[in-house]
Amino acid sequence: MNPQGHPEPDSEPPQTIPSSRSLIVFREVSTLPGCELRGDKQYNLQMLKERYQIGPDQIEALYQYAKFRFECGNYSASEILMQNWDIALEELNRLKDIIDSKILIGKDFVSAAVGLQSDSGVSRSSSRLVSFGCFRCCFPFSDVRRREASFLMMILSLSTKAHLFYLPFSSQMLEETLYVKNSHRHRNLIKYLKDYIDFISTKYPFWNRTSGADHFLAACHDWAPSETRKHFSKTIRALCNSDVKEGFVFGNDTSLPETYVRDPKKPLSNIGGKSASKRPTVAFFAGQPDHGYVRPILLSYWSNNKDPDLKIFGKLLRSKGNKNYLQFMKTSKYCICAKGYEVNSPRLVEAIFYGCVPVIISDNFVPPFFEVLKWESFAVFVLEKDIPNLKKILMSISERRYKQLQMRVKRVQKLFLWHVKPENYDMFHMILHSVWFNRVFQIS
């Protein structure tokens, strides 16, 4: 654990094990002779106490255990809370299949155009099962915004019990649909979002309770911070452009990892790279040379093979499957993640994906999942003013230290992976954790 109580990148996620007696007792409740649980809460409590000496403390222990297991993605653990488990599981799987079939990869990451209204026809058993989830979310959005939705979330029909409300608009679609080319004006985009909030706050009671503090959005467009600054001041914003100079607010906003998924059907294809001892290139970078002010400086000092140990390029010659780029990523010790026009870069996640230690050159950048990750333990930060000393800085890192960094990159890799179906501790769940983390500390 680090001083803030966060798990180190090279430690395993904590596990919670309940009292074996409580677990065994409640797993057997539904099979006990004469056990007839009904819809009457008082009857059930009295029956369990009189016949089986099971009191409120044990019931609460069971509930907390099942809730914990469900929140970790182990839905089968909730069967002990269900009388009609087979029906509930069948309906839950059907819902999951519907959600999974809508996955699209785009500028705003994974899109979910799936939503259930609060009075939807989801059965009672299914809705009860889902309500154990930690991230209870409902989606107040029109048909237009449903098509524009850009983030996959667990769906609930019980909006009155929701802890968080997702605002499913696409910052990319705003630009493509409303921006007047070469106008350099975003007022109509901001007005559209203002109308969106007015619509939600008028039609639904939830926004007005907290002025949007229990709502959140996910946006990866460069303009998202400025477009949402005024009318979403209390909303939790998950932003790729996590720039402290552009209004990123610690304790309210969270950093969204910009990700380029090459094959949506096989997002983990080509993962990994050479071992630490088989990476002959010290550092690698390739990208648009005129994208912002940092890259021209980087290229002026280190491109054109000025140093054979540093492979620093503008745009690489295209190859089938982008093999040249991937090969450099897989065989370099360090991968340069230099900012472009904005602080974020997909190279950060790419470096981790291919087992390359990220070198972040972006002074005002807030890295993803900073709430729980100690980035200095698996990445290198170089100030923009120190670009002329880049090689000196990297060569000053001992081989032992480099191997530690690379080992930890491999350990945190699972936190930065997309799956066709979300898995425990993957990027999907880590983004949810960051959002929930901020909401909890807002309340406290």
C-alpha angles and dihedrals in degrees: 000000000000122000091271091056094253122139115257115242092249095053125088121248112269118261126211120211118192128214107290091218094056092045094049093045095053097041086059097045096088092051098047116116111261095011106147111170112193139185089262108095096197092050092051093049093049094044093050092047097046099041103032106016090240111151137189093271092059092045090051091049090053092048093050091048094049091045091052093049092047093050088053090056098259098127094169090068089069093065090093089067095052132080092188098040097149092055093044093049092048091052093045091052089049090053091048091051090052091051094045092051090060097056113130127172117221146133091300092047121238114012126208117193091176122111139160121206119229090253095045124139096256107139122251094247093050095048091048090053095050092046090074089071117111094224101057105179136173126191120225102188141131126240091264093053090044088063090048095049111131110185135062115233138165109266127225134183095204102081094168089065096046118125094194136024121210119217103212106201126128118233088198092055090050090061095042093047107034111019115105105224115250092000093113087208125120100177095110090052091051091047090052090055090047090054088048092055091045089053093050096044091049098045099038131041097216104081094054094054092069104009086251098309091130092049126086140190135198118214133165102179118113091237097051096097094054094040094053100035098094107037097031098046094133097033120105104248120199101201134179089200092064097169118157089206091054094056104276104164119210111224091025108047129049131204116250115208110238106226136184110203108198097192116023091192092052105024093167097051114127093014119162133021144215122326119263092264094052100057106100097174114083097205139357137196134164127169149112104320097209096045103120129323101288100063096056088055092048092049094045091058103036114017129097092049093291085155120023092212093059117063101198116166142167110220113346119225107267117253133180109285089001087274096162092058094044092047092055090048092051096047102040125092094213129027117204114229101191119176120248123197087324133033098256129081134180087224089081094065091036091056092052091044091057097040095252120141108245118234106200117206103178116104101201098037121126107206122225120272091011086151091076109011126083096214095188088068094065106017139051123231118206121185116235090240090057096061091109087060095046098119093043090053094049095044090051088066108095121234089245091053092047091053089051091052093048093046090054091048087059091048095053093040094096089060090062100048129108118212129195084240115027115254131198114287094005124132093274092057093040091056089050090049092053091050092047092045090058093046093051092051092046088059095044 
